[in-house]
Amino acid sequence: MYKIFMLIALSVLAIGWIAYTLWMRKIYEEEKKTGRPKSERLQKTKSEVVDWAKKMAKFEPPTRKKTEDRKQKTEDREKKQAERDQPKND
């Protein structure tokens, strides 16, 4: 009984895989001829990505301040800190 069941089940499974393969090949050939349809949402997203890429191509990072300016600010800050730290003589 088990042998008969297995023969039938395996035959049905093999036929199913063959049918699936033929069906997928048919769909693949149809898409090859006509191309895949593109939805509005996909086209909108692609255009948004292209716009963003153009915007990023034009982007210029902010310039860093010169080290001389930073040194001067640091010195000024240190002077102010020293003035605050000195005890007041009244």
Secondary structure, DSSP 4 states (H G I P E B T S, - for coil): -HHHHHHHHHHHHHHHHHHHHHHHHHHHHHHHHH-----HHHHHHHHHHHHHHHHHHH--PPPPPPHHHHHHHHHHHHHHHHHHHSPP--
